[in-house]
Amino acid sequence: MTLAEAYSLIKRLALKFKVIRLTEIKFTAIGLALLAFAIVRLIVPSAEASIAVGLLTFISILIARILRTGVLRWNPMHVALFLNRSFPSLKDSADLLVSDKPLTSLEEVQRQYALSELGLLRGRITVPHRLAQGLGILAVGATSVLLLPAAVLVPHQHHEAMNEPAPETAKPASPELLSVVIGITPPSYTRVKPHTTDNPNISAPANSQVKWSITFRGEAVNPAIIFSGQDLVPLEKDDKGYKAFRRMQQRAFYQISWDDLQGKHYTTDFFQADLREDLPPVVEIIGRDQFQEVKPGDPWQMEVRARISDDYSVADAHLIATVSKGSGESVKFREEKLLFENASRMPGRQVELSRQIDLQKLGLEPGDELYFYAEAIDNRAPLPNHSRTETFFIALQDTARAATVADTGLGVDLMPEYFRSQRQIIIDTEKLLAEERKIKKQEFNSRSNELGFDQKTLRLRYGQFLGEEDEAGIGVEAVLPVREALGQAQAEAEDEENDPLKKFGHQHDTKNEHNLVDEKKGVKIELDHDHEAEQEEGKEVDLMKPFLHQHDSEEEATFFVQSVKTKLKAALTMMWESELQLRIYEPRKSLPVQYKILNLLKEIAQDSRVYVHRTGFDPPPIKEERRLTGELNEVASTTERTQSLAEEQYPAIQAALEHTETLLQHPDLEFTTSTSLLATNAGYEVASEEIEHPGQYLQTLSDLRAVAERKVPTSKRKATLLRIRKSFWSILPVETYSPTRGQRTLHPLDKAMLDQLERAHE
């Protein structure tokens, strides 16, 4: 409960107290005036004297009681002091809720405590009164007048005057809600015309200005609109009735409330305010692949078309292009903003734009790359929505790159394998982001570029597993003559051409039969096993074979299954995106992609593992006669105390649900004060769920209010309780249960009946 709600509650209590006490004083004064009239009329034959005495008695008692009780001076502070005396749980802090003087820190703490306690006591606060005593005096006075003889009571000359009913005893009619007219003014940028409706359920764009025009039949006291059971907006009186204004920014539900002159409170059903959020524009590039390579001879001009749609209107759209020139540590980036050629079609809800891109005008050369994406902005005010497409890549193939040839006389490649793992790149990226404000921008961009190079190196390293060529020159590529590179493999290939069936057979009599496994796995070369024998035979040994990457040999082909290949391709694609963000000095955008790459690499490593059956475990044999019997005689039950989630999160709903079950099982029970209190407290928790799920529990709130006010007809009682129970079960969290041995004892007669049923079933 907020401070404004508490002050409004105390203010209504003060008004209610005034009305009740004035009514009580009025009944007492009228009763004593009638009694005085009857006594004087029996003694004095003059009717005028009796009426004068009665009127004088009425006025004197009315004024005396008002002055004595001071009811007209009652204000919210008097009510707060009354609450302090009546409810010790408030700890004499209710007056802080209506105090306008500055509060100390301790008084502020006490006021917050009083707010929470007052919210719990809201349904229990009653105004003390003596209406029964006043009605009793009024009844005595009226009876004394009725017992007078007709001739004494009313002379003929004053018969008609005395027959007129006294206006003070007329009972005022209860105020009723007559009409509700709602005017909705959407935000100007939506271009939706303002309109009015008599449907209290509102459906409008977000941030709409809503005006309620409400009229009552009769005199309504303290009319207001309560939003989501918490925020109260008083209605302002005008010439035609009452009105209220509110800018609706989020979904809610509301109800209209008012009081009558006797202090009785009235509320309407719950109405829904469904507000449509302004969604970001949807933008897509059509008719183009995400990756494109421009080969020599292909045109350098290409058209980029984008389709953009928005729920209201598209305000702006453009292309963001990044040119990447160079390689390695000397790579440079340049970003440009490209406007669409037919941008005059905007604004509109759905537009299709195009732009002709000339790679030569952008300064691209063979070996360079172009990254671009489309960005769209809608007309939302004051802050527009943005959205963009994925990044598209255009690479210009470079055919003039020379290959580095190592010395053929060098037996092994002494160049180190320089590449970082994905986890190291993530650690360095996080370290760079943490030091962003401590280092200069030039150093920040340089380190980001270096991380992009490391990402590229890692991408090329993993690309070898899919047969991709190493174009970046991670090491020195050893190019051997064809005769030396193939060695014995060429001779075997020639033999296979002469004998086509040789590659489909399994030769057992070859001299290298015992080394076949090691050759396939690439663990050891043949020289390690039979070096001396080969030297004796004078054969040449291919020392470079373990260090070469053979693409045209089925023995070197990857043994990955299709799912692992798919994950590896996805990882390589993400490495492209990560490298791009690092190259354009955006490591913060690259970091989430790096984590996805790391997860994929972990899954690939896990999928490529080979599991073997664990040895050394001999499970005990299973007795076939006890299988699937469900016997738990030898299972020891454990006792564990847990607290239900429903009791922790929804104590009021849990208590109301138990009471609802009791009412359903005993239809003869009546709704009591306890029933009203449980329904009211449960309504607060249901209202919180209604805010999270608009429109789902409005009927439940109406049913709970009817139960709390005891206005449920007998014929609809069961249906109402069933609906409430169903809603309660949908709100309460679902708890898991584990099977345990039953603790209930079985009577011998029950056991005999079950045995008979089992034999009959057999």
N, C-alpha and C positions, 0 to 999 in steps of 0.2 A: 504494500500500500504506500502510495506517495504522500507527500505532505499536503498537496492540494486536495487529494481525495479525503484525507483525514479531516482537513478543515471543512470541506463540504459536508462530510458526515456529521460533524459536531454542529454545524450551522443548521442542518435539517433537524437534528435533535432539539436544538433550541426553539425552532419554529414549531415543531411538534409539541413540545412541552407547553408553549404559550397557548396553542389551540386547545389542548386537552384541559389545561387549568382554567382557561376562560369558559370553556363549555361546562366544566364542573361548577364554577361560580355562578354561571347563568342558571343552571338547573336548580341550584340551592336558592337563589334569589327568587326565581319564579315560584317554587314550591312554598317558600315562606310567605310570599306576597299573596298567593291563593289562600293559604291558611288564615292570614290576617284578614283578608276580605270576607271569608266565611264567618269568622268570629264577630267582626264588626257588623256584618249584615244581620246576624241573629239579634244583636243588641240594638242597633240603630236601624230604624225603618227606612232611612234615606239611602237610596242606591248610590247617589253621587258621593256621599261620605264614605261608603264602603269602597268604592272604586278609587277615591283619592287616597284612602289609607293603604290600599293594596299597591298602588303605584308608588307612593312614598316609601313603603317598605321595600319594594323591589329596587328602587334607585339607591336607597341608603345602604342596603346590604351589598349590592353590586359594587358600589364605590368603596365601601369599607373593606370588602374582601380583596379587591384589586390593590388598594393601598397597603393592606397588611401583608399580603403575599409578595408584592412587588413583581408581579408576573410580567408587567410591561417592560420592566428594566432587565429582564433576563436576556443575556447575550451568550455567545459561545464560551466565554470564560466561566460563567456560572455552570454551564454544562460540563466543562472540563473538570471543575472542582467536584461536581456531583459524581463524575466517573472515578475520580481519585478516591472518593469515600466508598463507592459501591464496589469497586474492583481493586483489591489490594495488589493484584499482579501488575498493575500499571506503575506501582511504586511512586505514586504522587507525581507523575511526570506528564499527565495528560494536559496540564496547563501550558507546557512548553510547545504543544502543537498549535496553539492559537496565539502565542505571545509574539509581539512584533519588536521586542527589544533585542539587542545583540546578545548572543548566547556565548558562554564560555565553551571551551572544548569538552569539559565534563558534561555540561548541559546539552551539548550537541549529541554526545553519546547516549544520554538519557532520552533525548527526543527520538533518536533512531530506535531505541529499545521500545519506547511507547508506540511508535508506528507499527512495529511488528506485532506487539501484543494487541493493539487495537484492531488489526486485521483479523486476528483470531477471535476476538470478542464481538465482531460486527453483528453476527446473528443472535447474540445473547443479550444485547443492550435493550432494555425496556424502560419506558418513562413511567415513574410512579404517579399514580392518580387516585382520586376518590370519586370516580364517576358513579360507582354503585351507591355511595352515600347520597350524592346529589340526586340521582334518579329516585332513590327512596323518599327523600324530602319532597320531590316533585309529585310522586305518586300520592303521598299523604295529603298534600295540598289540593290536588285534583279530586281526590276522594271526598275530602271535606266539602268542596263546592258541589259535587254531585249529590251528596246526601241532603243538601238543603231542599226544603219544599219549593216547588216550582213557583208558587205565588210569592214567596219571600225572595226567591232568587232573582226573578225577572219581573218587574212591574210591566203593565201593558204598554205604558208610554215609552219604555226603554227596551222593549222586547227585541226589536230588530237590531238595535245597536249592540246588545249583548250577544246576539247570535253570530256576530262577525268573528271569525277565528283570529286569535292573536298571532301577529306575524312572527313573534319571537319563537313560537313553538314549531313553526314550519320546518321540516327537514329538507335541507338543500339536496338537489340531485347530484349524483356522482358524475364527475367529468368523464367524457369518453373521447377517444381519438376519432376525429371526423375524417381527415384527409391528410395525405402526405404527397407533396409534389417536390421532385428533385430536379434541380438544374445543374447540368454538367458542362463545364467549360474546359475542353482539353487544352494542352499547351499549344501555343501558336505554331510551333515548328511542325506539328503533326498535320496541319491543314485540315483537321476534322472540325466541322461546324459545331457550335454549342447547341445543345438540345435539352429538352425537359422530358421527364417521364414520371408516371405515377406508380411505377414498380419500385418498392423500397430496396430490392436487390440491385446493387449498382454494378455495372460493367463498363469500365472506362480506361483510357490510357493512364499510365502512371503520371504523377504530378498534376493531375487534373484538379481544378477548383470546383468544389461541390457545394451547392446551396440547398438547404432543406427548408421548405415552407410548410408548416404544420398548423393545422387548425383543430380546436377541441370543441365539443359540445358541453357547455358548462364551464365553470371556473377551475382551471388547473393551477396547482401550486408547485413551484420549483420544477418546471419541465426541463428536461435535459436529454442529451444523447450520450450513451455510455459505449465507448469503443473498446472491444476485446475484453470487456469486463473490468477495465482498469481506468482508462482515460475518460473523464467526464467533461462534456462541453455543455454549459448552460444555454438554453434557448433564449433569444432576445425577442421581446414583444414588439410587434409593429401593428399597423392599421388592420391587417387582415388576419393576424394570428401571431405565430411565433416563427422565427427564422434562426438559422445557424449556418456558419461558413467553416470550411475546412479544406486544406489542400491535402489530398490523399496521395501518399508516397509509397505505401506498401499495402499488401493485402491485409484485410481485417474483417471482423464482424461487429455488428453494433445492434443496439436496441434502444427504444425510446422509453423514458420513465417520467412519471409525474406523481403528485400527491393531490388529495382532495383537502377540503377545509378541515376535516376531522383528523388529518394526518395519515390517512390510509395510503399506502404506496401501491402504484400500478406500474407495470412494465409490459412491453409488447414482446412478441416472439423475436428470435434472433434473425437478423438480416445479414446478407453477405455483401461485402465490398470487394469485388474481383477486379484487380488492376493489372493491365497488360504491360509488362516491361518492354522497353525499347531494345530490341535485339541488335547485335552488331550486323553490319552488312555481310552478305555471302559473296565472296569473290573467287573466281576460278579462271584459270588459263585453259583455253580449249584448243584442240587440234594440235598439240605439241607434246612430244615426249620430254620427260624430265631430264634425261641425259641425251645429248646430241654431239656428235663429232663431225666437224667440217673437214672433209678430206680435200686434197688438191684437185682442183677442177670444179668443186661444188660452188654454188653462188654464195657470196658473202652478204647478201641482202635477204632478210627473212621478216615475215610478218608475225606479230604477236597479238592475239585476240583475247580479250578478257570479257567475261560475262559477270555482271554485278547486279545484285538484287538486295533490296532493303524493305522493311515493313512500312516505312514512310517515304523516305527519299534519300537518294545518294547525293552527297554534296561535292565530293572530290574523289579523284582516283588518279594514280600515276604508277610508273614503274621505277624501281630502285635497282640500278645496274652497278655491278662492281667488276672492274677490269683487273685481271691478275696478269702481271708481266714478269718474266724471269723465272728462275728456279733456284732451289736451295735457299741459302741465306740471303741471296740478292733479290728475292722476290719483292715486288712492289704492287700496291693496290691503289686504285682510284675509284671513288664512288661518284655516281652521277644520278640525277633525278630526271627521268624522261617522261614528258607529258604525252598523253594520247592525242592522236591527230584529230579525232572527231569528238573532242571533249565538250563540244557545244550541245550534245544530246543531254547532258546533265542539266538540271536535276531531273530525277525520275525514279520511280520505284524499281524499274528493271531496265538496265541499259547494257548495250554491247559495244565495247570500244576496241580500237585497234591501233597499232603503232608499227611502223616500218623501221626496223633496226638495221643500220649499215655498219657492219663490223669494221670496215676500213676507216670510216669516219670516227669511230670510237677509238682508233689508234691501235687496234689489235694486229698482231703479227703471228706467223706460224709458231706454234708452241705456247701461245697465250690462251687464257681462259676467260670466259665471261659468265658471271653469276647474276641472276636477276630474279625479282619477284614483284608481284602486283600488290599494291596497297590501296584500300578503299576507306573512305570516311563518310559517315552519314551526317544528317543535319540535326542531330540531337543537341539541345541547348540546356545548360551552358557548356557541358562537357560532351563532345561528340564521341561516338563509338568508332574504334579502329579495328580493322582485320586485314590479314594478308594471306597470300598463298604460300605454298612451299617454294623452296629455292630451285630454280631451273639452271642447268649447266650447259654451256656451249664451249667445246674445246676445239682449237684449231690444230690439226695434226701437223707435226713438224717432221719432214722427211730429210732435212739436211743435217740432222744430229749425227755426229760421228761416234762410232763405237770404240771403246778403249780396249786395246789388245795387249794382253800380258805376254811376257817373254815365254816362248815355248820351252825354253831350257829350264825354266823354274819348275821344280817338281811339285810344289804345293803353293797354295795361295796364303801368303803371310798377312794379308789384310785382316784386321780384327772385325768381328761381327758387331758393328756399332748400331744398336737400336735399343730403345727403352721399352719396358713393359707398359701396358695400359694403366696399371695401378700407379707406376711412377709418374706417368703424365698427369694423372688426376691429382697426385700429391703436389706436383710442381705447379699445376694450375691453381689449386686452392692456396698455395703459398703466395703466388703472384697476386691473387685477388686480395689476400690479407694485407699485402704491402702496397696496394694500389695508391693509397694516399701518402705513403712515405717516400716514394720514389718519383722521379721525373717521368713525364709522359713519354719522352723518347726512349728511356730505358724500359718502361712498361711495354711499349709497342715492340721493341726489339726482343724482349723475352717471350712475348706472345708469339712473335714470328718464329722464334726458335722452337717453341713447343709445337707449332704447326708443322715444322720440318720433322720433328720427332714423330708426330702423328702420321705424316706421310711415309716415313721410313717403316713404321710399324705396319701400315696398311700394305705396303709393297711386300713386306716380309710374310704376312699372312696370305697375301695374294698368290704366293708361290704354291700354296696347297691346292689352289684351284686351277693351276696351270697358267697363271698370268705372267707375262714377261716382265723382267725387271728393267724398267725404262729410266729410272732415276739414278742408276749407277751407285748402288749402295756399297759395292766393293769393286774390285778390278775383275772384269769378266775375262775369263780364260778361254780364248778361242784357239782350238787345236786344229791341225789338219784333219781332213775327213778320214784318212786312213788310220791315223793315230787315235782319233776320238772313238771310232767304232771298234777298232781292234778285232778281237776274236768275234764280236757280235756280228760283224759284216759277213764273215765267213760262214757263221751259222745261218745267217739270213739267206745267203746264196744256196746253202744246202737245203733250206726249207723250200726255196723256189724249185729246186730239182726234185725234191720229194714233198709234194703238197700235203701228204698225210702225216708228215713227221711232227708238225706242231700240234696235231690232235692226239698223238699217242703218248705213252708214258714209258720212257726208256729206262730200263733197270741196269743196263750193262755199260753205262757211261762211266768214265774214270772219275768224274766229279760228282757222282751221285751222293756221296756222303756230305757234300758241301752245299747242296741245293737250298736247304733251309736258310743257311746263313747268307747266301747270295740274295735270296728274295727279301729278306728282312733288311739287308744292307748293314748288318751289324759288323761283319768282318769281311775283308776281301780275301780272295783265294790265296794270295801271297802269304797271309798269316798262317795258313795251315800247311801249305806244301811249297814253301819258298825254295827249299833246296832241290826238290824234285824238278821244279820248273826250270831252275837254272841249269840243272843237268841236261834237260832236254833242249836248252837253248832258245826257249820261247821268251818273247818280250812281255814285260809286266806293265800293265796300265796303272801307273801310280796316281793319276788324276781321277780315276773312276769314282772313288768315294766322295770327291769334292765337286762333281759335275751334277747339274740338274737336267736329267734326260726327260724330254717331253714326248719323244716318239717311241718309248719302250713301254710295253704293257707291264713290265716288272716294276717300273717307277710310277705307274699310275696311282692315283689316290684310291684308298680303300674306304673312304668315308661313305656312309649311307646317305640316302637322299635328304633326310631331315637335317643331318649335320651340315651338308652342303648348303641347304637353304639358310640355316642360321649363320654360317660363315659368310655367305653373300650379303645377308642383312647387316652383319657386323662391318663388312667392308664399305657398304653404302653409308652407314652411319659415320665411319671414319672419314669419308669424304666431307660430310656435313661438319664434323668436328674440326677438321683441318681448315675448312672455309672460315668458320667463325674465329679460329685462332689467327688466321692470316689477315683478317680484317680488324684485328685488335678487339675482338669481342669474346674474351675467355669466359665471361659470365654466362653467355648463351651456349658456349661449347661444353661447359661442365655437365649439364644434365644429359647431353648426348654421350659424353664419355662414360658416365655411369651405366647407361644402357649398353654400351659396347662391352664394358667389363662384365656385366651380367650375362650377355650372350657368350662371351669367351669362356666363362665358368661353365655354362650349360654345355658348350661344345666339348670342353675337357671332360665333363661328367659323362656325356653321351658316348665318348670314344673309349671309355674304360671297358675292360673285359672282366667280367665277374666269373669266378669259378666256385664250385660248391665247396663249402667248408668241410674239411675232414676232421675226424676225431670225435664226432658227436653221433651217438647212437640213441635215437629217441626210444622211450619205453613203448612196448607194444600196446595197442588199444584193444580193450575188450569189446568185441563186437556186440555182446549182449547188453552193454551199457551205453552204446552210442545212440545219440539223438533221443535219449529218454527224458532229459531235462531234470534229472534228479540233483538236488542241491543239499543232500543230507550231510555230506562231508565238507561242504563249503562253509567256512566260518564267517558269519556276518559281522561287519564292523559298524561301530556307532560313531557318527560324525555329525557334529552340530554345525549347521550352516544357516545363514540368514537369507530369506527370500529377497530376490531383487525387487519384487513388487512391493514388499514392505518398506524397502529403502527408498524407492523412487516415487511410489504412489501410495502413501499410507491412507489417505482419505478414500481413494477408489477401492482399495482393498477392504476397508471397513464397510463401505457402502455396498460392496459386492456381497459380503457375508450377510448383511441385513436384507439385501434383495433376495437372496436364496431363501432366507427364513420367511419372507412375505410370500414367495411363490409356493412354498411348501404348506403354508397355513393361510389360505385365502380369507379366513374369517378374521384375521388380525387387521386392526385399523392403523392408519397412519398417525403416528404420535409426534410429539415435539422432537424426540430423538431422530425420527425418520426425516423430519425437515432439516435438522442440523446436519445429518450425514449427507443428505442430497445437496445442501448448500456447499459444504466443504468439498465434496466430490466435483461439484460444478466448477470450482476454481481450477482444479487440475485438468478437467476436460477442456476448459477454456484455453489453457496453455497448449494443449494438443491441437485445438482448433486453429490457433495462430500458426502452428507449424504445418498443418494440413488443412488449408482453407476449404470450407464447404463440406467437410466430412462428418463433423460432429454437431452441426447446428440443430438437427432434430433431437439429438441426445440432450443438448443444453435446454431445449424447450421442454422435454419430458422431465428433466430434473427440476426445472423451475415449477412445473405443475405439481410434482410430488412435494416439493418444499412448501408450496402454498396450499396443498391439500385440495387441489381442484381437479383431480383425476376422477372421471365418472366410474362408477362400479363396473359398468359393462366393458370399459376400455382399460381396466386396471391391469389385467394379466398381460395384454399386448404391450402396454407401456413398460411394464417391468421386464418383459422379455427383450424389448429393444434396448433398454438400459443395460441389461446383463450382457447382451451381445457386444455392445460398444465397449463396456468395461474389459471384456476378454480380448478385444482387438487392441486395446491400449496397453494392457499389462504385458511385460516382456515374457518370452517363452523360455522356460527353464528346462535344462536337461536332467534326466534321471538315469541312474545306473541300476541294473538288475541286482537284487539282493534276495536272500532267502526270506520267505514270509515269516512273520512273527505271530500270526494268528493261530490259535489252537483250533483243532478240528474235532467236532463232536463225534462220538462213535456212530451215531445214527447217520450223520452226514457222510462219514467214511464208508459205511455200508451201502448207502445209496450210490456213491460214486463207483464203488466196486461193481455193483449191479449194472450200472450204465456202461462201464467198460466191457463187461462180459457180453452184454446185449449187443454192443457195437461190434465185438469180434464175431 
